[in-house]
Amino acid sequence: MTSEQMKTTETMVAHMAPSRSTTHDQLARLIDVHLGDLREELPNWVLAPSPVAGRGVFATRDIAAGELIFRENALVVGPTARKGSQLNTCVCCHRLLSSKQFLCPHRCTLPVCGDCADSTAHRNECEHFQRWMPKDPAEQMQQEKLQKNDNDNEMKSVNESETAMDVVNPLSLRILTAVRVCYLSKEQRALVDAMQANAERGYRQEIIKAAQCFRNFPTTDKVFMDQLFRIVGVLNTNAFEAPCRVDKHETLLRGLFPLTAIMNHECTPNASHYFENGRLAVVRAARPIPKGMEITTTYTKILWSNLTRGIFLKMTKYFVCNCDRCNDNSENGTYLSALFCREQGCKGLVIPIQTKTLQPDWRCLSCENVFPHAKMARYQDFALNTINNRINTCGVRDMIHFINELCPRFCPPSNYVLIEAKLNVIWRMTRLGAEEYTPEELVHKDRYREEILAILHKLGAGECTLKKLITEEIQ
């Protein structure tokens, strides 16, 4: 790396750090202002320096399992614009719109309902996008289709049914949340500035691609672009995806909940959070938290294996977790990483030997043979792809048959991928209603639930959100 590249990297890292002028006391005051009426008169938590990651949330007194720690409204919220999501959802009220003519009549190219098009909630962002002069999404789609055809004789124009439908560019839709940060109050912006942002170059590419959706995007304005890069970094580092249901339509929103985001990570945390309609975060103690202990949450799925969590945290959060669970290759005897031994005549469980590497050797607990990570990774990928393909293509009845009859041939019942498949069956059966299924199928659902609850108990997860969801304590 050249000295010039080093300067650029150092500048980027410094730029993505929280505002140096914000002290812990100032951050606490900004959080209090942000919480508003939701702040308890005598909260059972306090912001304080943390040995884990600079700052964190700590208990001011003993907190009982299940006790409310805090509630928090989203500071800013917007569409996730994930691939495969329904983009014809109003960016303000989140209602599902018709498949045609759902874009804003003022030509900002954002999907918005008739009631919200002229609302104060939409006005600023609408005018902002108009100033940037959005390119016609349908025209862009037609150009992309034509460019994909190398042979002029095979060129096909976009048919009339496609051009008649509104088209949303997910790249421009995703940047909407960052634009909304520009219209926050001075104190709210100060809170955004006080938050950590990872220095990921991919975030800059996200902005560059979004800029290509507009004719007048201010890419030459360095001050503005640096601010936008900082905001996108804060959102990608701290924002949560939260489900929101309007009428019978459910969508995922991208919300920034600063206090919830300040909580540090633990793979089996002592607190858990869930969201109410995409805009309110609720944090409760998953197990007893003594006075002075740091209150932790998890940045991953609690039932992922050690390896899966480790890769996710390294790739997206840029740190390696050193909690007790990550240092136990059996994960409290749950064996979520386990695969079947491939040696002839052996049906033992094979688990990673090392806990400090993302490419460990694996050892069979029965025959004690050692296998290289590359071999076991291929086996794990096979199980993952096979089960995920079934989840995406099978109905509930076929999934139950697949889990009970076919999965045991290549995947032990403890493997986290099979656990995910069982969770999928529980979600779908619960959402569609018990009257859709036979008594035998309901027995299978209850058995899957008990198996998952037993794993959560072994992990010491306590009254976590997943437990409450599968026992239908929260919706």
N, C-alpha and C positions, 0 to 999 in steps of 0.2 A: 504494500500500500504506500503510495507516495505521500509526501508531507502535505501536499495540497488536499488529497483525499482525506487524510487524517483530520485536517482542519474542518473540512466539510462535515465529517462524521461527528466530531466533537461539538461543532456548532448545532447539528441536528439534535444530538443527545441533550445538550444544554437547553435547547429550545423546547424540547418535549417534557422537561422536568417541570414540577409545579412552580408557580411564581415564588421566587425567593423572598419576596417582600411580605408574604403571607405567613404570619406566625401561627402557632397552635391556638392561641387565644383569639386571633382574628378569624381563623378558620371556624372555630367553635361559634363565634358570633354570627358568621355567615350561615352556618348550618341552622342556628336558632331562628334566624330571619326566614330561612327557606322553609323550615318546618311550620312556622306560623302557629295556627290554632292547634295543630297536631302535637306540638311539644308539650310534654307533661310538666307540671309545675315542679316536681321533684323526680327527674328521670333516673332510672336505675343504671344509666350508662354515662360515660364521659369520654371525650376524645383525649388521647394521650400518646406520647411517643411509644413506638412499638419496636421490640427487638427483631420482629419478623420483617417489617417493611416500612420503617420510618415512622409510621403513625397508625393508629388503630382505635378500636372502640373497646372500652374496658368496663367491667361491672363495678358500680359504686357501692353495691351491697350484695348479699346473697340473693340469687335469682332462682326461682323454682322452675322445674321442667314444665313447659307449656305456657309459662308466663309471658305476657306481651312485653317486648323490649321497646319497640317503637313502631310507629306507622309513618309513612312518608309519601307525599305526592311526587309525581314525576316533575323534574325541573323543566324538561322539554321532552316531547314525544313525537314520533313520526313513523312512517311506514318502513318495514324492513326491506321490502322490495326484493325478497329472496327469489331465487330461481324456482319456478313451479308454483309460486303464490299467486293468488287472484289479484291482479293489479287494478282491476276495475272496482276498487274500494275507495270510498270517499276519504280524502286525506284529513278531513276535519272531524266528521261524525262517525266514520268507519263503517257506514252502511254499505252493503253490497249493491253496486249499481248495475244497470242493464248492460248487456254486452255491446251495445251500440250507442254512440253519441253520449258518452259519459265524461268527456273532457270539458274543462272549464270554458264557458262561452267567451271569456275574455282572452283566450288563446295563450294562456300560460302553460298549456299542455299538461296540467295536473288533473287527475281524476277527482271530480268534486260533484256533489249532488246539487240540485237546484236551490235547496234551502241554504246551503253553505257558500254558494258561488259569490254572493254579494255580502257575506258576513264580515264582521270586523276581524274574526279569527283568520280569515283567508286573505284579506285585502293586502297586507304587507308582502307576504310571500308571492302573491299573484303579481303585484307590481314589480317585485324583484326579478322574477323569472321573465316578465315581459321586457324589462330593460336589457336582459341578457339575450333576448331575441331567440327563442327556441327554434330549432330546425323542425320541420314537419316530420313527425315520427313515421307516418305512412310512407312518405317520400323516401326517408332513410331506409325503411324496410325494403322498398322496391329496388333501390340502388344496391343494397346488399345482396338481394336475390340475384340481380343481374350480374353482379361481380363474381358470384360463385360459379357462373357458367363460363367455362373457357372456350367452348365451341359455339360460335354464333348460331349455328343451325339448331343447337339445343336450347337456346335462350328462351325463357318463358317469362312473360310479364306477370305481375301480380294480378290475380283475377279480381273481378268487380266486387265479389263478396268480401274480399280482404280489404280493399280500399274503402269500402263503405263502413267498415268497422273502425272505431277509434283504436289507436295503438299507443301504448305507453312504453317509454324507454326506461327500464329499471335503473339505469345508471343515473339519470337525471332525477328520478323519483327518490333514490336513496340519499341524495345530497340535500334533500329538503330539510331533514332534521338539523343539519349543520346551518342551513340558512335561517332556521327558526331561532337558533342561538343568537344570531345577530340582533334579534328584536327583543331579547330579554332585558330586564332592568339592569342598572349599573351594578347593584349588589349581586344579582344573579350571574352576570357575566364574570364578576370577580370570583364567584364560587367555581365557575367553570375553569377559570385561569388557575385556580388553586389545586386543580386535580392533576393526577399523574397521567402522562400520555406516553405510550411506548413509541420509540423511534423506528418505526417500521416503514421501509421505503415503499412497500406495497400500498400504503395509504396515500402516498403522493400519486401513484399510478391511478388509484381510484378517483382522485380529483381530476387528473388529466383526461381520463376517459369520460368523466361527466362533462368536462368543459367542451368536448367534441360534440355534445348534443346542442350547443348554442352557437350563434353567430357572433355574439358580442361578449363572450366570457372574458373577464379582466385578467388574463393570464400574464400580462406584462406588468401588472401592479404588484410588485414584490411584497409590499406591506400587507396588502389584502390577502395574497396567496399564502404568506406565512401564517397569518391569522387563521385562514381557512384550514391549512394543514394542521395547525395546532388543535382546532376544534374537532376535525375529523379524527385526529389521534386520540383525543379525550373520549369521543364517542366510541371508537372501536376498542378502546381499552376498558371503559367503564360501563357502557350501556348494557341493559338487559333486554332480552326478547320476552315480552309479556303478552299472554293471550287476552284478547278482548272480544266479547260477544255482544253483537247488536242484532236484535230480533233473533233469527236462527243462524245468522252468519258469524263465524268465528275467524278472526284474523290475528296475526302476530304483530304487535307494535314494538318499536324500538324506543325504549325509554331510558332517560338518564336519571337515576336515583342516587344522588351524591353520597348520602350517609350510608346507604346499603352498600355502595361501591367501595367506601372507605374500609369496611370490615375486611380483614385479611383472611386468607384461605387456609383451610385445613381439610384433609380428605374425608375425615369423619368429624364434621364441625359440631360445636356445642349449641349452635343456633341454626334456625332454618327460616327461609323466607318464601313467601308466595305473593301473587299479585291479584288484586281485585279489579277486574275489567281493564287491565292494561295500564292503569294510571295511578294505582295506589299499591305501594309495597307494604307488606305486613311481616315483621320480624319477631319471632318467638324463640324462647329457649327450648332447644331440643332435649336437653338434660340439665340437671342442676349446675349452675355456674356460681362458684364462690366469689365473694368480694375480692376485687383486685385482679381477677383473671381476665385475659383478653377474650372478647366475644368474637367468634369466628364463624364464617360461612364457607361454602364450597363453590369454586369456580367451574367445577366439572359435574358430571352426573355421578351420584354417590355409588351406583352399582357398576360403574366401569371398573375394569381391571387395573392393577398397578401400572402395567405397560401403557395402556390406553390413556389413562390419566396423565402419566408422565410425558407422553408425546404431545398431548393436547396442551399442557401447561408450558412445555418448552417452546412449542411452535406459536402459540397465541399469547401467552403471558410472559414468556421469556425468563422463567425461573424454574429451578428444580426443587420439588417439595421434599422436605426432610422429616415429615411427620412419622409417628410410630407406625401407622398403617403402611406407609411406603417402604419402611425398613423391615417389613414382615412379608416374606414371599408367599406365605399361606393366607395373608390378609385375615387374621383372626380365625383361621380354619374354614373360611368360606371357599377358598380355592377358585376365585372368580377368573383367574387366568388359565386354569387347568385345561389341558388337552389329553386325549387318549394316547397312550404309548403305541408306537408304530412297530415295535419289535414283535416278531411272530410269536404267538402264544401268550403275549402279555397284554393285559387290559388295564394296567395301572395308570395312575394320573401322572402327567408330566407337567412340571411347573418351572418357572425361571429360577436359576440358582442365585444370581446376583440381583441386588435391589438398587444399585447405584449406576446402572447403565441402561440405555435404551435398546441395546442389542445383546442381551444376556445369553449365556448357555442355559440349556434346560436339562433337568434330571428327572428320571422316572422314580416315583416314590416306591415302586414295587421291585423292579429289576435293577434299579440304580444306574441304568445306562444313561450317558450324557449325549445330548444332541445339540448341534450348532443352531444358533438363532435363525439363520436363513431358512433352514429346513422347517422349523416349527412356525416361522412367520408365514410361509407358504400354506401350511396346514391351517393356521388361524385365518388367513385371508379366504381360503376355500370355505370354511365354516361361516365366516362373516358374509361373504357374497351369496352363498346358498340360502342362508336364513333371510337375509335382507331381500333377496329376489322373491322369496315366498311371501314375505310381509307385504311387498308392493303389488303382488299379483293375485294372492289367494284371499278368499273369503274366510270368515271366522271358522266355519266348520272344517274347511280344508287345513287351516292353520293348526287347529287342535289335533287333527290326524297326523299332520307333519311333525308336530312337537312330540306327540306320544309314541308314534310308530317309527318314524324315519330318523329323527335327530339322534336318538340313542345309539345309532350305528356309527356315527362319526363325531359326536360331541357329548362330553359328559354333562350331566344335568346342572352342574355348578358353574359352567362357563357363562361369562357375562353376556355373550351374544344370545345364547338360548334364554337367559333371564330376560333380555330385551324383548324377545319374541313372546314370552309369556305375558310381559307387561302390555304388549301391543294387543293381545287377545283381551286382557282385562279392560283396557281403555275402550276398545270397540264394543264389547258386550255391554259395558256400563253406559256408554253414550247412546247406543241404539235402543236400550231398554230390555229388561229381562223377558218380556213377553215374546220376544223374537226367537227364543232358544228353548231347546228341550231340557228337561230336568237333568239328564246325563251331562249335557254341555255346561250347565250351570255348576254341576259338581266339579267339573274340570277347572272352571274359572276359580271356584273357591279353593281348590287344591293349589293352583298356581299362586293365589294370593297368600296362602299360608306358607308356602315355600319361600316366597320373597320376604315376608315378614320375619321368618326365621333367620334369613341372611342378614337383614337389617339389625336384628337383635344381636347376632354374633358380632357384627361390626361395631356395636355400641352406638347406633344411630339415634336411639331414643325416640322422642316425639318429633321426628323429622317430617318435612312436607310430603315426601313420597309415601310414608306410612299413612298420613292423613288422607292423601288422595286415593290410595287403593282401598282404604276402608271407608271412603266416601264421607269423611268428616268435613272436608272442604271440597268445593266444586271447581 
